[in-house]
Amino acid sequence: METFSLINVGILAMSTLTGILIGVLPGIGIVVTMLLFFPLLLSFDLFQCLMFYLGVTSASQFSGSVTATTIGVPGEASSWPAVKEGNALFRRGQGDFAISSAAMGSVFGAGISALSVIFLLPVFLEVIRTFYNNNVQIIIFGIVASIIIFLNRRVFQNILLFGLGILLGTIGMNQVPLKLMWKDFLPYDRFPDLYQGLPLFPVILALFVVPTLINNWGIKFDYNNVDLSFGKLKLVKHIKKYLESFWSGVRGSAIGSVAGLVPHVTTYLASNVAYLIEKKIRIKKRSYNDQGDIQTLTSAETANNSAAFVQLMPLLLIGIPITTSEAILLTILETNSFIINYTTTIETGMFNELVVWFIAINLISFCLAWPLVRYVNMIYKIPVKILFAITFAIMLLLLGYVGAQNYQMWYYFVCFIFLLPLGVLLRKTETIVVIIAFVLQDKIFAAVTRALTIWSIN
């Protein structure tokens, strides 16, 4: 497979620069970005879609930590440790070392996670080859659902949200089992488009994007009197400084490689768990600096980028998304009739090439993140409400465009309008649970139906 084409290089550059941009904008994030690029991604092939996603997710981790360090505003939720430690280091004149150590840790974490996956891939494949055993599918879906539901203390709330996602996913004609659901409650005859079910785009826009924008509406950027110039970068000096945190990065990478497999939270869980564990270790050794600790920051940022690659493995190997952005990616791939599992990603050699591009993305992000972020930060002079209003307006335009492409523009808008009050009502909950359940509904129903059929025969 030849992937080193001019078009792919252009997609690499576009996704990396886009990732750097969204990393500094709180409330935008990868989900909104995937929706913004939804029409364009429909013209990409399987490899290009995956590469674009890797570029956006990886680059955003770099710039998010730079902004969190210099201004104290996290571009991504996984950048909260950089707000605590990085910004404290910045305020006492160590911002350049904080940024360089976080960036080097991110590159190190990306490399370690990629090597770990390659090393363990034969073992994974032997396990995954049994996935098409229906009983194994049910077990995996059960594990994913359990992790999502029991992820925090709001178990009952998460059960209701998961059930809501399943309910929304069943609307229309289900393929397995072949049955028209809720025909006594929904006006299928008056609105024939309902037979096809609810489209993903308006569901995510109403139940995830709108609640996110509402929750972040009151964010204020504190960029006054912040000096973003770090002088001449003395690389050797910065490398020596990073090596002081080397073993912290090793621990962070190990944590990120595991936490990246936890549905829903991936990089957020990885960075925060690594941060808390490293902080506890340093407090126990009486070496923690409460005025900004570079070792805990390095551990968190290393875990962050380790998880950024590992989180994609369930999708690449068995076609199961574990984050909302991956659910959007899967929908795009299925819309283009692409099949994604180990036969199309591993056995074709595509995975090995993705690893090479992933390392390249991280190296490019390392070189670009903090020089470019100085200029990107000028966006902060635009009031946040105007930024969000522009984002929402673009979302509506894309909603109409994607609907028109499917000859269902008004249906897309009607779905969005009807779901919008529900999104506003659920704005204080983890609506990501609803989205993941909505996407997995057909796969769960198919697996359960096959299992019941097999058991009844036996």
Disulfide bonds with the S-S distance in Angstrom:
none
